[in-house]
Amino acid sequence: MLTDFPVSYVDLIVRRTIGSCIVLAIAAVALTLFLGQYLAGVGVVAGLAGATFNHRLFQLSTVRYSSTEGHLQRKPYFGSVAARLGTLTVVAFALLYFLRPMGFGMIAGLVAFQVLLMANALGTLWRYQRVQLSGLGVKAGTGDAPPRQPPPQGPGASDG
């Protein structure tokens, strides 16, 4: 059923995720300033920014290493993914070692990005599936049950 999922929805998912990241970054900075842990807020912003940048490079490398037939050149693709994830990991661990609050904030930002991305993807896929099911005449969540008949109306319709 999701084989005809439009590619344009992927762009929608990414835009919503980036918007959610901006809101979360502002909230994290405000909360950590209020709590007096401004380095943790900076770390959350760094984690969200790093994950967003990594995701953008992931999209670009997928396009770069894909052929027109849809085949992926695995070796250079794997190398670029490993290098980016390795760099983010080294930066996060270095921050954990030297500036613990900022390191924990960065890890929290990296995790938050993934949670936001998955939540936005799940929501978009769920809405898409509901539209597809309603187009087939089957309501989401009801299985193959026939639609309910409306109650009878008019005089003497109810026994009161």
N, C-alpha and C positions, 0 to 999 in steps of 0.2 A: 504494500500500500504506500510505503514511503519511497518507492523507487522513482517516482516522478516528482519528488520534492524539489521545488525550484531553487536554483543556485542563488537567486536574488534574496532569498530568505536568509542565507548565510550572512550577507551584508547587513541585514536588519538585526540579526543576532549580535554581530560584532558592534554595531552602533549602539544598541541597547546596553551591551556590556561596558563599553567605554563610558557611556553616560552614567551608568551605575557606579563605575569606578571613580568618576569625578565626584559624585555625591558622597561616596564612602570616604574618599580622601579628605574632603572638606570636614566631614563629621569626625573622622579620626584625628585630624589636626586640632579641631576645636576641643574634643574630649581630652586628648592628651595634654593640651595646654591647660585645661581646667584642672587636670590631675597633677600637673607639674612634671610630666614625663614627655617633654617636647621631642626628645630624641626618638621615642617610640613612634610618635606621629610622623616624623621625618622618615623613619624606617618603613612605615606603612605606605607612605607616598612613594618611596623608592621601590618597594615591592610591587605595588600596583603599576608604576611606570615601567619597571623592568619586565613584568609579565605582559603588559600591553605591547611593548616594543618587541618582545620575543614572539608574541602571537602574530604581529604584522610581518616579521621576518619569516616566520613559519609559512604564512600565506604566500609570500613572494618566492620562497625557495620551492614550495610545492608547484607553483606555476613554472618556475625556471627549470626544474628537473623533471617535468612531465612532458611527454611527447604529445603530439596532436591526437594520437590514438588513445591516450589516457594511461599509457604505461609510465611508471615512475623509475627513474635511474636511481637505484637504491644506494649505491656506494657514496656518491657525493651528497645525496640528500641526508643520509644517516650521519655523515661527517659534519654537515652544517648544523643539524639538530643537536648532536652531541656537544659541539663546540659552544653553542648558545646556552644549553642547559648546564654545561660544566662551568661556564663563566658565571652564570647566575648563582650556582651553588657555591663556588669559591668566594664570591662577593658576600653572600649571606653568611657563610661560616667565618669569614674574616671579620665581618661586623659583629657576629656573636662573640668572637674572641676578644676584639678590641673595644667595642662599644655594645655591651650586651643589650640594653634597651632598644637600640637601633636595629640590631640583628634580629631580635624577636619581632620587632615591628615589620621588618622586611619579610620575614618568613610569614607573618600574618597577612601581609599584603599579597604575597605570592599565592597563598592558599585562598584568600578572599577572591582574587581574580578568577581562579579556577571554579570556585563555588558560584560566582556570579555568571560566568560563561555557561556553566552547565545548567543553572537555573533558567537563564534566558533561552538556551537551546531547547530545554525540556518544555518550557512554556510555548515557544513557537511551534515545536513539533506537535504538541498536544492540540493547540488551536488549529493547526493545519489538518491534523487527523480528524478533528471534529467536523471541519468544513467538508472534508472528503466523505466522511460517513453520512453527513446530512444530505450530500449530493446523491448518495446512493439510496436514500430513503430509509436508512437505518440510523436511529438516534444513538449518540455515544452513550455507553454505559447501560443500554437496555438490551444489548444482544440482538437477536433476530425476532424479538417479540413484536407482534403487530401493534399499531398505535391504538390507544384507548378510544372507545367510542364516547362522545359527549353524552352527559345525562339527558334523559328525555325532558322536553320542555312543553309547557302548555297546561291547560286545565286538566286536572286529574292525573298529572304525571307523577305526583308523589302521594304517598299514603299518609303523610303528615303526622 
